[in-house]
Amino acid sequence: MKNLKLLKTILAVFILSACSSYSPKTALYEEADYASMYAANVVFDTIDGEEEFNTEGFDHIEDNPFLLVKNNPLSTFSIDVDTAGYAIARRYISNGSMPPKSAIRIEELVNYFDYDYPPPDSGAPFAVYTETAECPWNTDHLLTRIAVKGKEFPAGQRPKVNLVFLLDVSGSMDEPNKLPLVKSAMEALLNELKGTDRVAICVYAGAAGVVLPPTSCDNKERILASFSKLSAGGSTAGGAGIQLAYKLAEENFDPSGVNRVILCTDGDFNVGISNRSDLTDLIEEKAKTGVSLTVLGFGMYNYKDGMLKQLASKGNGNYGYIDTMEEAEKMLVKQLDGTLITIASDVKIQVEFNPSLVGAYRLIGYENRVMRSEEFNDDTVDAGDIGAGHRVTAFYELIPPGREADSLPQVDPLKYSVPNAKQPANQYWDELLTVKMRYKNPNETVSEFISFPVKTDSIAAENTASDDFTFAASVAAFGMLLRDSPYKGTATYSLVRDMARQSKGDDADGYRGGFLTLLDEAESIQTKTKK
């Protein structure tokens, strides 16, 4: 290690939280004439060689740059628990092509994996940990990880659930990896629900309709029979479907339970309220009702990732991409509590860097979650939510003072100031940085505040970074390779592979092994492309 010591600080933060009891409401609905929804609609046939008509949409992303601490001492961002980016990248690579750079959101790659972050003590909604080590792709730099772990619910103690499945059954969903997979995924979720939970199903194509009114999950046969009615055809009236789904959820709203709409679609809205601005405005307004939104994306070629991610963000929800039943089981079975139950909302992180110890920094990923410094204390500014058991990881790459010139564009020396003046000694001389967080307990409007420093007195011996730190860093480096990031330093497929292999651990679910396979496939594709 070049003139740097390793720092490893593990800190837990404990915050009080509470759960309340359930008191269901009921409402009666006329079941829709499902077949009539397709009247006067054209069924879209799959086009041979559809790859040539690829209209997938991803929002453009520019890598976060290094920032000088003297000019930007604060870094503020919203947490993000979405994992769709990893599954989308995997789909591209598994099909033999590299994903578009803007499809690679590094935080979603990193947060896809489980890490052994201990849950908080009883009563706390989440715990926070930090760890700092030498940066693997630039050994003159440090890499700091901030990790958040949401509280878990013991088996059988999940709050009661009021769910509305909003299913896109338009013509664009008439493919094996779309509507048939949607039905299988929803059936897997249904099997995890308790008899006291309630489910409704509404669909949209050329119009929107109720296939199943709110029904107790002790009548799963009726619910399963409703799935068998579903077939795809027609145009896509997404706005009407959203309005109907929220109406169902609101009329059966349970103030002490989980109230959520689960939207399954490829995002190809084209009838009624269909433009992105109007749809996001609609979702933002509906979020005020207390009903949350989960967006599950399906399919390829006409997939609208940017639209779906923004809908989930505006709906106080989460966003996943399902391309296989294994992915459906990960999100809707193994991690169901995290998908359904919000334990803290509007969670913001602000990091203040000590200019005596950090010359410049870069937040890796979270490009579309960066906030202005003043928004940290503004409780009217929306931010991401944390679900039960969720793990959130963020990395900062740190440049020591005096080495900023190696990574940042330079200007002429200033005439009227001394920019390189040594910082005076103060009582915080041993603090690398301070992590501050704001969050709201569910259904609250005023945020709670926590803060803790990362000190240098916990410096560990060289090469003692935890396996979780090393594996998460390998995934971040992989993301930089996929994006061909100008900040990837000495990262190579070989380096990432070595890091991932040595930190693979038990890998009970096989996800880390799958990452190694994906890594090999991506390298093979790039090698062939360069020839």
C-alpha positions in Angstrom: 0.0 0.0 0.0 1.4 3.4 -1.0 1.7 5.8 1.9 -1.8 4.9 3.1 -3.2 2.9 6.0 -6.3 0.9 6.0 -9.2 2.2 7.9 -12.0 -0.1 9.0 -14.8 1.3 11.1 -17.9 -0.6 12.0 -20.7 1.5 13.6 -24.3 0.6 14.3 -27.1 3.1 14.6 -30.2 2.3 16.5 -33.5 4.1 15.9 -36.9 3.4 17.5 -39.7 2.2 15.3 -43.1 0.6 15.8 -45.8 -1.5 14.1 -49.5 -1.3 14.7 -52.4 -3.7 14.3 -54.7 -4.5 11.3 -58.3 -3.6 10.8 -59.5 -4.5 7.3 -62.0 -2.7 5.2 -64.2 -4.4 2.6 -65.8 -3.2 -0.7 -67.8 -5.0 -3.3 -67.0 -4.8 -7.0 -68.6 -6.0 -10.2 -66.1 -8.3 -12.0 -65.3 -7.0 -15.4 -66.3 -8.7 -18.7 -62.7 -9.5 -19.4 -63.1 -10.3 -23.1 -64.9 -7.0 -23.8 -61.7 -5.1 -23.0 -60.2 -6.2 -26.3 -63.2 -5.1 -28.5 -62.1 -3.0 -31.4 -58.4 -3.5 -30.5 -55.7 -4.8 -32.8 -53.6 -7.7 -31.5 -49.9 -7.0 -32.1 -48.1 -10.0 -33.5 -44.5 -10.6 -32.7 -42.3 -9.4 -35.6 -39.7 -11.8 -36.9 -36.2 -10.5 -36.2 -37.6 -8.1 -33.7 -34.1 -7.1 -32.5 -34.0 -4.9 -35.6 -36.9 -2.9 -34.2 -35.4 -2.5 -30.7 -37.0 0.6 -29.0 -35.7 0.0 -25.5 -35.4 3.2 -23.5 -32.8 4.0 -20.8 -32.2 7.4 -19.3 -28.7 8.8 -20.0 -26.2 8.7 -17.1 -22.9 10.5 -16.7 -20.5 9.1 -14.2 -20.2 11.2 -11.0 -16.9 13.1 -11.2 -14.3 13.6 -8.5 -15.0 16.8 -6.5 -12.6 18.9 -4.5 -13.4 18.9 -0.8 -12.4 22.5 -0.5 -15.1 23.5 -3.0 -17.6 20.7 -2.2 -17.3 19.6 1.4 -20.8 18.0 1.4 -22.1 15.1 -0.7 -25.8 14.4 -0.5 -27.9 11.6 -2.1 -31.1 9.6 -1.7 -30.8 5.9 -1.0 -31.9 3.5 -3.7 -32.9 -0.2 -3.1 -33.7 -1.0 -6.8 -32.0 -4.0 -8.4 -33.4 -3.9 -11.9 -30.1 -2.8 -13.4 -28.3 -6.0 -12.6 -31.0 -8.2 -14.1 -31.2 -6.1 -17.2 -27.4 -6.2 -17.7 -27.5 -10.0 -17.1 -30.2 -10.4 -19.8 -28.1 -8.6 -22.4 -24.9 -10.4 -21.6 -26.6 -13.8 -21.5 -28.1 -13.1 -24.9 -24.6 -12.4 -26.3 -24.4 -8.6 -26.4 -23.1 -5.8 -24.1 -25.7 -3.7 -22.4 -26.0 0.0 -23.3 -23.9 2.1 -20.9 -26.9 4.0 -19.6 -28.5 0.7 -18.6 -25.7 0.2 -16.1 -26.6 1.8 -12.8 -23.7 0.7 -10.6 -25.7 1.0 -7.3 -28.3 -1.4 -8.6 -25.5 -3.9 -9.5 -24.0 -3.7 -6.0 -27.4 -3.8 -4.2 -28.5 -6.9 -6.1 -26.4 -9.1 -3.8 -26.9 -10.1 -0.2 -24.3 -9.0 2.4 -23.8 -10.1 5.9 -24.8 -6.8 7.5 -26.2 -7.5 11.0 -29.7 -6.3 11.5 -30.4 -3.6 14.1 -31.2 -4.3 17.7 -34.8 -4.6 18.7 -36.9 -1.5 17.9 -34.5 0.1 15.4 -35.6 0.4 11.7 -32.0 0.1 10.4 -28.4 -0.1 11.3 -25.5 1.7 9.5 -22.0 0.4 9.1 -18.9 1.8 7.4 -15.6 0.3 6.2 -12.6 1.8 4.5 -9.8 0.1 2.7 -7.3 0.7 -0.1 -9.0 1.3 -3.4 -8.5 -1.9 -5.5 -8.3 0.0 -8.9 -6.2 2.8 -7.6 -3.9 1.9 -4.7 -3.1 5.6 -4.0 -6.8 6.2 -3.1 -9.1 4.9 -0.4 -12.5 3.3 -0.8 -15.2 3.9 1.8 -18.3 1.8 2.0 -21.5 3.0 3.7 -23.9 0.1 4.4 -27.5 0.2 5.7 -29.4 -2.9 6.9 -33.1 -2.7 7.4 -34.8 -4.5 10.3 -36.3 -7.9 9.6 -39.7 -9.3 10.6 -39.7 -12.7 12.3 -41.6 -15.5 10.5 -45.4 -15.0 10.8 -45.1 -11.4 12.1 -45.4 -9.6 8.8 -48.2 -6.9 8.8 -51.4 -7.8 7.0 -51.3 -7.0 3.3 -53.7 -5.3 0.9 -52.4 -5.8 -2.6 -53.6 -4.9 -6.0 -52.0 -6.6 -8.9 -52.1 -4.2 -11.9 -51.2 -6.4 -15.0 -50.4 -5.1 -18.5 -52.3 -7.5 -20.9 -51.8 -5.5 -24.0 -50.5 -6.9 -27.3 -46.9 -6.1 -26.5 -47.1 -8.5 -23.6 -47.9 -11.5 -25.8 -44.5 -13.1 -25.5 -43.3 -16.1 -23.4 -41.0 -13.9 -21.2 -43.9 -11.4 -20.6 -47.5 -12.3 -19.6 -46.9 -16.0 -19.0 -44.0 -15.1 -16.8 -46.1 -12.4 -15.1 -48.7 -15.0 -14.2 -46.2 -17.5 -12.8 -44.5 -14.7 -10.8 -47.7 -13.5 -9.3 -48.7 -17.1 -8.4 -45.4 -17.5 -6.6 -46.1 -14.4 -4.6 -49.6 -15.5 -3.8 -48.2 -18.7 -2.3 -46.3 -16.6 0.3 -49.4 -14.6 1.5 -51.4 -15.5 4.6 -55.1 -16.2 4.7 -55.8 -12.8 6.3 -54.1 -10.9 3.4 -56.2 -9.6 0.6 -55.5 -9.4 -3.2 -57.3 -7.8 -6.1 -56.4 -8.1 -9.8 -57.0 -5.4 -12.4 -55.7 -5.3 -15.9 -55.3 -2.9 -18.7 -55.1 -3.1 -22.5 -57.3 -0.9 -24.7 -59.2 -0.2 -21.4 -58.9 -1.1 -17.8 -61.0 -3.6 -15.8 -61.2 -5.6 -12.6 -60.6 -9.3 -13.1 -60.8 -10.0 -9.3 -62.3 -7.8 -6.7 -60.5 -7.6 -3.3 -60.4 -11.2 -2.1 -59.1 -12.9 1.0 -56.1 -15.1 0.5 -57.8 -18.0 2.3 -59.6 -18.4 -1.1 -56.5 -18.9 -3.2 -58.3 -21.2 -5.6 -60.5 -18.3 -6.8 -57.5 -16.0 -7.1 -55.5 -18.6 -9.1 -58.5 -19.2 -11.4 -58.5 -15.4 -12.2 -54.9 -15.7 -13.5 -56.0 -18.4 -15.9 -58.4 -15.9 -17.6 -55.5 -13.6 -18.7 -54.4 -13.3 -22.3 -52.7 -10.5 -24.2 -54.0 -8.3 -26.9 -54.7 -4.7 -27.8 -53.2 -1.3 -27.1 -51.9 -0.1 -23.7 -54.1 2.3 -21.6 -51.6 2.4 -18.7 -53.0 5.6 -17.1 -56.5 4.2 -16.8 -55.1 1.0 -15.2 -53.1 2.9 -12.7 -56.2 5.0 -11.7 -58.3 1.9 -11.3 -55.6 0.0 -9.3 -55.2 2.9 -6.8 -59.0 3.2 -6.5 -59.2 -0.5 -5.4 -56.3 -0.1 -3.0 -57.7 3.1 -1.5 -61.2 1.7 -0.9 -59.7 -1.2 1.0 -57.0 0.8 2.7 -55.7 -0.6 6.0 -54.0 2.1 8.1 -52.1 -0.6 10.1 -51.2 -2.8 7.2 -49.3 -2.9 3.9 -51.1 -1.1 1.1 -49.4 -1.6 -2.3 -50.0 -1.7 -6.0 -47.8 -4.1 -7.9 -47.5 -3.0 -11.6 -46.3 -5.7 -14.1 -45.5 -4.3 -17.5 -43.0 -3.7 -20.2 -43.7 0.1 -19.9 -44.9 0.5 -23.5 -47.9 2.8 -22.7 -49.6 4.2 -25.8 -53.3 5.0 -25.1 -54.9 7.6 -22.8 -52.5 9.0 -20.3 -49.4 7.7 -21.9 -46.6 10.3 -21.9 -44.0 10.1 -19.2 -44.6 13.5 -17.6 -48.4 12.9 -17.2 -47.9 9.4 -15.9 -45.3 10.4 -13.3 -47.5 13.3 -12.2 -50.4 10.8 -11.8 -48.2 8.4 -9.7 -46.9 11.3 -7.6 -50.4 12.4 -6.8 -51.5 8.8 -6.0 -48.5 8.3 -3.6 -50.1 10.9 -1.3 -52.9 8.4 -0.5 -50.4 6.2 1.4 -50.5 3.4 -1.2 -47.0 2.4 -2.3 -46.0 1.1 -5.7 -43.8 -1.8 -6.8 -42.9 -1.8 -10.5 -41.8 -5.1 -12.1 -40.5 -4.9 -15.6 -40.8 -7.8 -18.1 -39.5 -8.4 -21.7 -37.1 -6.8 -24.1 -36.9 -4.8 -27.4 -39.7 -2.4 -26.5 -38.8 -2.2 -22.8 -39.0 1.2 -21.3 -36.6 1.1 -18.3 -36.4 4.9 -17.8 -40.2 5.3 -17.6 -40.6 2.4 -15.1 -37.8 3.5 -12.8 -39.2 7.0 -12.5 -42.7 5.6 -11.8 -41.4 3.5 -9.0 -39.5 6.5 -7.6 -42.5 8.8 -7.7 -44.7 6.1 -6.2 -42.6 5.7 -3.0 -41.8 2.2 -4.3 -39.2 -0.1 -5.6 -38.3 -1.4 -9.1 -37.2 -4.8 -10.2 -36.8 -6.5 -13.6 -37.9 -10.1 -13.9 -36.5 -12.2 -16.8 -36.7 -15.7 -15.2 -38.7 -17.5 -12.5 -35.5 -17.6 -10.5 -35.5 -13.8 -10.5 -39.2 -13.7 -9.6 -38.5 -16.0 -6.6 -35.7 -13.9 -5.5 -37.7 -10.7 -5.3 -41.2 -12.1 -4.6 -40.4 -15.1 -2.3 -37.0 -14.8 -0.7 -37.1 -11.0 -0.4 -40.8 -10.5 -0.2 -40.8 -8.5 3.1 -38.4 -6.1 1.6 -40.5 -5.7 -1.5 -43.7 -5.1 0.4 -43.0 -3.5 3.7 -41.5 0.0 4.1 -39.7 0.5 7.4 -38.3 4.0 6.7 -39.1 6.5 4.0 -37.4 9.5 2.5 -34.0 8.3 3.5 -31.2 10.7 2.7 -27.4 10.4 3.3 -25.1 13.4 3.5 -21.4 13.0 3.9 -19.1 15.8 5.1 -15.4 15.3 4.3 -12.5 16.5 6.5 -10.3 18.5 4.1 -7.2 17.7 6.2 -7.5 14.0 5.3 -9.5 14.0 2.0 -8.6 16.2 -0.9 -11.2 14.9 -3.3 -14.0 12.3 -3.5 -16.3 10.6 -5.9 -19.6 8.9 -5.2 -19.7 5.7 -7.3 -23.2 5.3 -8.8 -26.4 7.0 -7.6 -26.1 9.5 -10.4 -29.8 10.0 -10.6 -30.1 10.2 -6.8 -27.7 13.0 -6.2 -29.3 15.9 -4.2 -28.4 19.5 -3.5 -26.9 20.0 0.0 -29.8 22.1 1.2 -32.3 19.4 0.3 -30.9 17.2 3.0 -32.8 19.2 5.7 -35.9 19.8 3.6 -38.6 17.3 4.6 -40.7 18.2 1.6 -38.1 16.8 -0.8 -38.8 13.2 -1.7 -36.2 10.5 -1.3 -35.9 6.7 -1.4 -37.5 4.2 1.0 -36.0 1.2 2.8 -37.9 -2.1 3.0 -37.7 -4.8 5.6 -34.4 -6.6 5.5 -33.1 -4.4 2.6 -29.4 -3.9 2.3 -28.2 -0.6 0.8 -24.5 -0.1 -0.1 -22.7 3.0 -1.4 -19.0 3.6 -2.1 -16.9 6.7 -2.1 -13.5 6.8 -3.7 -11.3 9.2 -1.7 -8.1 11.0 -2.9 -5.7 12.1 -0.1 -4.8 15.8 0.1 -2.0 16.8 -2.3 -2.8 14.1 -4.9 -5.9 15.8 -6.4 -3.8 16.9 -9.4 -3.5 13.3 -10.6 -7.3 13.0 -11.2 -8.8 16.5 -11.6 -8.5 19.2 -14.2 -6.3 22.0 -12.9 -6.6 25.8 -13.1 -4.0 28.5 -12.7 -3.0 29.3 -9.2 -5.3 31.9 -7.6 -3.9 35.4 -7.1 -5.9 36.4 -4.1 -6.0 33.2 -2.0 -3.8 30.4 -0.9 -5.7 27.2 -2.0 -3.1 24.8 -0.7 -2.8 26.3 2.8 -2.5 23.7 5.5 -5.7 23.2 7.5 -5.4 24.3 11.1 -5.4 21.6 13.8 -8.8 21.2 15.5 -10.7 18.8 17.7 -11.8 16.7 14.6 -8.3 16.0 13.4 -8.8 12.2 13.6 -12.1 12.1 11.6 -11.9 11.1 8.0 -15.6 12.1 7.3 -19.0 12.3 9.0 -22.0 10.4 7.8 -25.4 12.1 8.4 -28.8 10.6 7.7 -32.4 11.7 7.7 -35.4 9.4 7.4 -39.0 9.3 8.3 -40.8 6.6 10.2 -43.7 5.2 8.1 -46.7 7.6 7.8 -44.7 10.4 9.5 -44.0 13.8 7.9 -41.1 15.0 10.1 -37.7 13.4 9.6 -35.4 11.9 12.3 -31.7 12.8 12.2 -28.6 10.7 13.0 -24.9 11.4 12.6 -21.6 9.7 13.3 -18.0 10.2 12.3 -15.6 7.7 10.7 -12.4 8.0 12.7 -8.9 7.1 11.9 -8.3 5.4 15.2 -9.9 2.2 13.9 -7.3 1.7 11.2 -6.8 -2.0 10.5 -3.9 -3.9 9.1 -3.3 -4.1 5.4 -5.3 -6.5 3.3 -8.0 -7.0 6.0 -11.0 -5.7 4.2 -14.0 -7.9 4.8 -15.3 -10.4 2.1 -18.5 -8.4 1.7 -16.5 -5.2 1.2 -14.2 -6.9 -1.4 -17.1 -8.6 -3.3 -19.2 -5.4 -3.4 -16.2 -3.5 -4.7 -15.7 -6.1 -7.4 -19.3 -5.6 -8.5 -18.7 -1.8 -8.6 -15.6 -2.3 -10.7 -17.5 -4.6 -13.0 -20.1 -1.8 -13.5 -17.3 0.6 -14.3 -15.9 -1.8 -16.9 -19.4 -2.2 -18.5 -19.8 1.6 -18.6 -16.2 2.0 -19.8 -16.0 4.6 -17.0 -13.1 7.2 -17.2 -12.7 6.5 -13.5 -12.1 2.7 -13.7 -8.4 3.1 -13.1 -6.5 -0.2 -13.3 -9.7 -2.2 -13.1 -9.7 -5.2 -15.5 -11.8 -8.3 -15.8 -8.9 -10.2 -14.3 -8.8 -8.0 -11.3 -12.5 -8.1 -10.8 -12.5 -11.9 -11.1 -9.7 -12.3 -8.5 -11.6 -10.0 -6.1 -14.9 -11.8 -6.5 -13.4 -15.3 -6.3 -11.5 -14.6 -3.1 -14.6 -13.0 -1.4 -17.3 -15.3 -2.7 -17.9 -16.8 0.7 -20.6 -19.5 1.3 -22.9 -18.2 -1.5 -25.9 -20.2 -0.3 -28.1 -18.9 -3.1 -25.5 -19.1 -5.9 -25.8 -15.4 -6.8 -22.1 -14.7 -6.4 -21.2 -17.7 -8.5 -23.7 -16.4 -11.1 -21.8 -13.1 -11.1 -18.5 -14.9 -11.9 -20.2 -16.6 -14.8 -21.6 -13.3 -16.0 -18.2 -11.8 -15.7 -16.7 -14.4 -17.9 -19.4 -14.0 -20.5 -19.0 -10.3 -20.6 -15.3 -10.6 -21.1 -15.8 -13.1 -23.9 -18.2 -10.7 -25.7 -15.9 -7.8 -25.4 -12.9 -9.9 -26.6 -14.9 -10.9 -29.7 -16.1 -7.4 -30.4 -12.5 -6.0 -30.4 -11.3 -8.6 -33.0 
